[in-house]
Amino acid sequence: MNELSPSPVIHPALKSLIRGFLIALLLVGSNIAANILWEMYNPVPRLVTVDINSIARTFIAETAKSDLSDDEKRSQTKAFANQLDDALQGLAARQGSIILTTPAVIAGAEDITEAVRKGLAK
């Protein structure tokens, strides 16, 4: 005689508890995956410094030695300021960094002043 055993009956409260646990597990796992993806594709910008004062002093000293008129010196100074701003904006965008002036940082940030000077010399 082949008797079929009755299937076990699970209490409805236990079913709800298991469902809740599985949903919570799914939510935690998807949150962890989202955080990992966020860190991979949205890295924290690094802080770097530039000694703008020394770059400006060098430019002013070279401009003062030249035989240019005052209007030409003003024009060159304005062009230099725009070029410096463009160089800093470009470096910040390419390197994913936040650029601060050297006096604003006590320690711990990379100094990229020479890279800026080389970029301006081109």
C-alpha positions as CSV (number, residue, x, y, z in Angstrom):
1,M,0.0,0.0,0.0
2,N,1.4,3.3,-1.1
3,E,0.4,6.0,1.3
4,L,1.1,9.6,0.6
5,S,2.3,11.4,3.6
6,P,0.6,14.7,4.2
7,S,2.7,17.7,3.4
8,P,3.8,19.7,6.4
9,V,1.7,22.7,7.2
10,I,3.7,25.9,7.8
11,H,2.1,28.4,10.1
12,P,1.2,31.7,8.3
13,A,3.1,33.7,10.8
14,L,6.3,31.7,10.0
15,K,5.7,32.2,6.3
16,S,5.5,36.0,6.8
17,L,8.6,35.9,9.0
18,I,10.6,34.0,6.3
19,R,9.3,36.3,3.5
20,G,10.3,39.4,5.6
21,F,13.8,37.9,6.2
22,L,14.3,37.2,2.5
23,I,13.2,40.7,1.5
24,A,15.5,42.2,4.1
25,L,18.4,40.1,2.9
26,L,17.7,41.1,-0.7
27,L,17.6,44.8,0.3
28,V,20.8,44.6,2.2
29,G,22.5,42.8,-0.7
30,S,21.4,45.3,-3.2
31,N,22.5,48.2,-1.0
32,I,26.0,46.7,-0.7
33,A,26.2,46.2,-4.4
34,A,25.0,49.8,-5.0
35,N,27.7,51.1,-2.6
36,I,30.4,49.1,-4.3
37,L,29.4,50.5,-7.7
38,W,29.2,54.0,-6.4
39,E,32.7,53.8,-5.0
40,M,34.0,52.4,-8.3
41,Y,32.5,55.0,-10.5
42,N,32.4,58.0,-8.3
43,P,35.8,58.2,-6.5
44,V,36.6,60.7,-3.8
45,P,38.5,63.7,-5.3
46,R,42.0,64.1,-4.0
47,L,43.3,67.3,-2.6
48,V,46.3,69.0,-4.2
49,T,48.0,72.4,-3.7
50,V,49.4,75.0,-6.0
51,D,51.7,77.9,-5.0
52,I,49.9,80.5,-7.2
53,N,51.9,83.3,-5.5
54,S,55.2,82.0,-6.7
55,I,53.8,81.5,-10.2
56,A,52.4,85.0,-10.3
57,R,55.7,86.5,-8.9
58,T,57.6,84.8,-11.6
59,F,55.3,86.2,-14.3
60,I,55.3,89.7,-12.8
61,A,59.1,89.7,-12.6
62,E,59.4,88.6,-16.2
63,T,56.8,91.2,-17.3
64,A,58.5,94.0,-15.4
65,K,61.8,93.3,-17.2
66,S,60.2,93.6,-20.6
67,D,60.0,96.8,-22.7
68,L,56.3,96.6,-23.1
69,S,53.9,99.5,-22.6
70,D,51.5,99.6,-19.7
71,D,48.6,98.6,-21.9
72,E,50.5,95.6,-23.3
73,K,51.5,94.6,-19.7
74,R,47.8,94.8,-18.6
75,S,46.8,92.8,-21.7
76,Q,49.5,90.1,-21.0
77,T,48.5,90.0,-17.3
78,K,44.9,89.4,-18.2
79,A,45.8,86.7,-20.7
80,F,48.1,85.1,-18.1
81,A,45.3,85.1,-15.5
82,N,43.0,83.4,-18.0
83,Q,45.6,80.9,-19.0
84,L,46.4,80.1,-15.4
85,D,42.7,79.6,-14.6
86,D,42.2,77.4,-17.7
87,A,45.3,75.3,-16.7
88,L,44.0,74.8,-13.1
89,Q,40.5,74.0,-14.2
90,G,41.8,71.5,-16.8
91,L,44.1,69.8,-14.2
92,A,41.3,69.6,-11.7
93,A,38.9,68.0,-14.3
94,R,41.5,65.5,-15.7
95,Q,42.9,64.4,-12.4
96,G,39.6,64.5,-10.5
97,S,41.1,66.7,-7.8
98,I,40.3,69.7,-5.7
99,I,43.0,72.4,-6.0
100,L,43.8,74.6,-3.0
101,T,46.5,77.3,-2.6
102,T,49.6,76.2,-0.7
103,P,49.0,78.5,2.3
104,A,45.5,77.0,2.8
105,V,46.9,73.5,3.5
106,I,49.2,72.7,6.4
107,A,50.3,69.2,5.3
108,G,49.3,66.1,3.5
109,A,48.4,67.3,0.0
110,E,50.4,66.8,-3.1
111,D,52.0,70.0,-4.5
112,I,51.4,70.3,-8.3
113,T,53.0,73.7,-8.8
114,E,55.6,72.5,-11.2
115,A,53.1,70.7,-13.3
116,V,51.1,73.9,-13.6
117,R,54.3,75.8,-14.5
118,K,55.0,73.3,-17.3
119,G,51.5,73.5,-18.5
120,L,51.7,77.3,-18.7
121,A,55.1,77.1,-20.5
122,K,53.5,75.2,-23.4
